C-alpha cells in the first residue's frame, strides 16, 4: 500500500489539531510549531498547554484566536504573529526572546500583532514626541484601543529620566512613514504602574487605525508630562522671556520657592546639558546661564521637594 506523502501527513495533523481546538475545552501539545502557510486556531475558553511553553510561528504562518481570548503567560506565549478574529476585548499573547509582552486591545474586527525584543526603526521624532524607546517594539494591524506593557527589561527609568520627563509623560508612539508620532491626542494616554512595571493605553474614546503605523513603542510626550502634584509646581514657575536671545540668561520667576530648587537643561534628544543643584533664588527670581548652548529648543526640568515642572524654551 502506498504511504501518504509527508506533506499530506502534516496537513492531516494540522487538521486534527484544529478540530481538537474547535471542539475541546482542553488541549495539550508536546510541541507546537506553525509552519509556512499554516494556521492554528484556538477558540476562546480553551485550556491550551504546550510542553515547550513557547509556540513558534513561521513568518508566513498564523496563530489565531477568537476575540475575547485571554490565554498566555510569561511561561506560555507565541513567538510570532497572532491574529484575533471578531470584535471585543482580547489579549494577544505575544513575546520574543524570553520577553512576554502581550497586547491587550478593545478591537473592532480582526486584530493582528507581534512583538520584537529589539530596537525599532530610528526615524525622526514628530510633533510633541521628545524621545522614543530603543529597546522594543510591536507590529500591529486593525482598529483598536491598545494597551502595551513594560517590565524592567524595558528600562523605562532611562527613557523618562534622560528625556526631561516624568511617569505621566509616557505615551504610545507609532512609526508613520519615517516619523514617530503620538497614536492618540496629547493628554489622552492612560499610564499605570511604575517605571519598573506598568502599562500605557491609547485614548479609549477613539480607536487607533493601527494600519497607519508600521511599528509601535513607548515615547515621551511632554504635552502630558505633568501629573496632579507636578502641575502645582508648574504653575509656580514662569519663564520671564521665551524665546531667549542667544548668549543671554534664561530668566524665571518661582512663586513660593526660595531655595533648594534643582534645575536640569536637556536637548531634544534627551541629553543632559546643564544641571543646577540647590539653587538659591533672589526675591523669587532666578537665572540660568546659556553659555555653550546654540540656537534651538530645549527642555528645562524644575524639581523642588518631590514636585516637578517642565518647560520648553527656545534660544534664538
C-alpha positions in Angstrom: 0.0 0.0 0.0 1.3 3.4 -0.9 2.1 5.5 2.1 0.7 9.1 2.3 3.3 11.8 1.4 5.0 13.7 4.2 3.2 16.9 3.1 -0.2 15.1 3.4 0.6 13.7 6.8 1.5 17.3 8.0 -1.8 18.6 6.6 -3.8 15.9 8.3 -2.0 16.5 11.6 -2.8 20.2 11.3 -6.5 19.5 10.6 -6.7 17.1 13.5 -5.1 19.7 15.8 -7.5 22.4 14.5 -10.5 20.1 15.2 -9.3 19.4 18.7 -9.2 23.1 19.4 -12.6 23.8 17.9 -14.4 21.0 19.8 -12.4 20.6 23.0 -12.1 22.9 26.0 -8.7 21.4 26.8 -5.7 20.9 24.5 -2.3 19.6 25.4 0.5 19.7 22.8 4.0 18.3 23.3 5.3 20.9 20.9 3.7 23.4 18.5 5.2 25.0 15.5 3.0 26.8 13.0 4.8 26.4 9.7 4.8 28.4 6.5 1.3 28.9 5.1 -0.3 27.1 8.0 -2.8 28.4 10.6 -3.6 27.2 14.1 -6.8 28.5 15.6 -7.7 28.5 19.3 -11.3 29.1 20.5 -11.9 31.3 23.5 -12.0 29.3 26.7 -9.7 26.6 25.6 -7.2 25.4 28.2 -4.1 25.2 26.0 -0.8 23.8 27.3 2.4 23.0 25.5 5.5 21.2 26.8 7.9 23.6 25.1 5.9 26.5 26.6 6.6 28.9 23.7 4.8 28.5 20.5 6.9 29.2 17.4 5.3 30.6 14.3 6.9 30.8 10.8 6.9 34.4 9.4 4.2 33.3 6.9 2.3 31.2 9.5 -0.6 32.3 11.6 -1.5 31.5 15.2 -5.1 32.7 15.5 -7.5 33.1 18.4 -11.1 34.1 18.9 -12.0 37.6 20.2 -12.2 37.6 24.0 -9.3 35.2 24.4 -7.1 35.7 27.5 -4.7 32.8 27.1 -1.0 33.5 27.6 1.6 34.0 30.4 5.3 34.6 30.9 5.7 30.8 30.6 3.4 30.2 27.6 3.2 32.7 24.8 3.6 32.9 21.0 6.9 33.9 19.4 5.5 35.2 16.2 2.3 36.7 14.8 -1.1 36.3 16.5 -4.4 37.2 14.9 -7.7 37.7 16.8 -10.9 37.2 14.8 -14.1 39.1 15.7 -14.5 42.1 17.9 -14.1 42.7 21.7 -11.6 42.7 24.5 -8.7 40.4 23.6 -5.2 39.7 24.7 -2.6 38.9 22.0 -0.2 36.6 23.8 2.9 37.7 22.0 6.6 37.6 23.1 10.1 37.3 21.8 13.5 36.2 23.0 12.3 35.3 26.6 10.3 38.5 26.9 6.5 38.2 27.3 4.8 41.4 26.1 1.1 40.8 25.5 -1.1 43.4 23.8 -4.5 44.0 25.3 -7.0 45.5 22.9 -10.6 46.6 22.5 -10.8 46.0 18.8 -13.4 46.2 16.0 -12.7 43.4 13.5 -9.6 41.4 13.1 -6.6 42.4 15.1 -3.1 41.1 14.3 0.2 41.7 16.2 3.7 40.6 17.1 6.4 41.7 19.5 10.1 42.2 18.8 12.7 42.3 21.6 15.0 44.6 19.5 15.4 48.3 18.7 12.8 49.8 16.4 13.4 51.8 13.3 15.3 55.0 14.1 13.3 57.6 12.2 12.7 61.1 13.3 10.5 62.5 16.1 7.2 64.1 15.3 5.3 66.9 17.0 5.1 66.5 20.8 7.3 63.4 20.8 10.6 64.2 22.6 12.0 60.7 22.7 11.2 57.0 22.0 12.3 53.7 23.3 15.2 51.9 21.6 14.6 48.6 23.5 11.5 47.0 21.9 8.6 47.4 19.5 5.3 45.9 18.3 3.8 45.5 14.9 0.0 45.8 14.9 -2.8 46.0 12.3 -6.5 46.6 12.8 -8.7 49.2 14.6 -8.4 49.2 18.4 -7.7 50.9 21.7 -4.4 49.3 22.7 -2.6 48.7 26.0 1.2 48.0 25.8 3.1 46.6 28.9 6.6 47.3 30.1 8.8 45.5 32.5 12.3 46.0 34.0 13.6 44.9 30.6 12.1 48.0 29.0 14.3 50.3 31.0 11.6 53.0 31.3 13.6 54.8 34.0 16.3 55.7 31.5 13.7 56.7 28.8 11.9 59.0 31.3 14.7 60.4 33.4 17.1 61.1 30.5 14.5 62.9 28.5 13.1 65.6 30.8 10.0 63.6 31.5 8.1 62.1 34.4 6.0 59.0 34.8 3.0 60.7 33.3 4.9 61.7 30.2 4.9 58.1 28.9 2.8 57.6 25.7 2.4 55.1 22.9 4.0 56.3 19.7 3.8 54.9 16.2 6.1 55.0 13.2 4.2 56.9 10.4 6.4 56.6 7.4 9.8 57.6 8.9 8.4 59.7 11.7 7.4 58.7 15.2 4.1 60.3 16.2 1.7 60.0 19.1 -1.0 57.4 18.2 -3.6 59.4 20.3 -4.1 63.0 21.1 -2.0 64.6 23.9 -3.4 64.2 27.4 -5.3 61.1 26.4 -3.0 58.2 27.2 -3.6 56.4 30.5 -0.5 55.2 32.3 -0.5 52.7 35.2 2.1 51.1 37.5 5.6 52.4 38.0 8.8 52.8 36.0 9.7 49.1 36.6 6.4 47.6 35.6 3.3 49.2 34.1 1.2 49.8 31.0 0.2 52.6 28.7 -3.2 52.7 27.0 -4.2 54.8 24.0 -7.3 57.0 24.1 -10.3 54.8 24.8 -12.7 57.3 23.2 -11.1 56.9 19.8 -9.8 53.6 18.5 -6.5 53.8 16.7 -6.2 53.0 13.0 -3.2 50.7 13.6 -2.7 50.3 9.8 -1.4 53.9 9.7 1.7 52.9 11.7 4.3 50.2 10.9 5.8 49.9 14.4 4.7 50.9 17.9 6.7 51.6 21.1 6.9 53.9 24.1 7.7 57.6 23.8 7.9 60.8 25.8 5.1 63.3 25.3 5.8 66.5 27.1 2.3 67.7 26.5 1.3 65.2 29.3 4.4 65.3 31.4 2.8 66.8 34.4 0.7 64.9 37.0 -1.5 66.5 39.7 1.3 67.2 42.0 3.6 68.3 39.2 1.1 70.9 38.0 1.2 72.6 41.3 4.9 73.3 40.8 4.5 74.0 37.1 2.1 76.9 37.9 4.7 78.3 40.3 7.4 78.5 37.6 7.1 81.3 34.9 9.7 81.9 32.2 10.2 85.7 32.0 11.4 85.6 28.4 10.8 82.9 25.8 12.3 82.9 23.2 15.6 83.8 24.8 18.3 85.7 22.8 21.5 83.7 22.1 24.1 84.0 24.9 21.5 85.6 27.2 20.5 84.0 30.6 17.2 82.2 30.9 15.2 84.2 33.5 12.4 82.7 35.5 10.2 83.5 38.5 9.3 80.9 41.1 6.4 81.6 43.4 6.6 80.2 46.9 10.1 78.8 46.3 13.3 80.4 47.8 15.9 77.7 47.9 16.7 74.0 47.2 15.5 74.3 43.6 17.1 71.8 41.3 17.2 72.6 37.5 18.3 70.4 34.6 18.5 71.5 30.9 18.1 68.8 28.2 18.4 69.0 24.5 15.6 67.5 22.4 17.4 64.1 22.2 17.3 63.8 26.0 20.9 64.6 26.7 21.7 66.4 29.9 23.5 69.7 29.1 23.4 71.6 32.3 22.5 70.9 35.9 22.0 73.4 38.8 21.6 71.9 42.3 20.0 73.5 45.3 19.7 76.9 43.7 19.1 80.0 45.9 16.6 82.4 44.4 16.9 86.2 44.9 13.5 87.6 45.5 11.8 84.7 43.9 13.7 85.1 40.6 16.5 83.0 39.1 18.7 82.9 36.0 20.2 80.1 34.1 23.3 80.8 32.0 23.2 79.6 28.4 26.9 79.5 27.7 27.7 76.8 25.1 24.1 76.4 24.1 23.4 77.0 20.5 20.1 78.2 18.9 17.3 75.7 19.2 14.7 74.2 21.5 15.5 72.9 25.0 13.7 71.2 27.9 14.1 72.7 31.4 13.1 70.4 34.3 12.5 72.1 37.7 12.4 69.9 40.9 11.5 71.0 44.4 10.6 69.0 47.4 9.3 66.0 45.3 7.4 68.0 42.8 8.4 68.5 39.2 7.7 71.0 36.5 8.8 71.1 32.9 9.1 74.0 30.5 10.2 74.2 26.8 12.4 77.2 25.9 13.7 78.4 22.5 17.1 80.0 22.2 17.2 82.3 19.2 
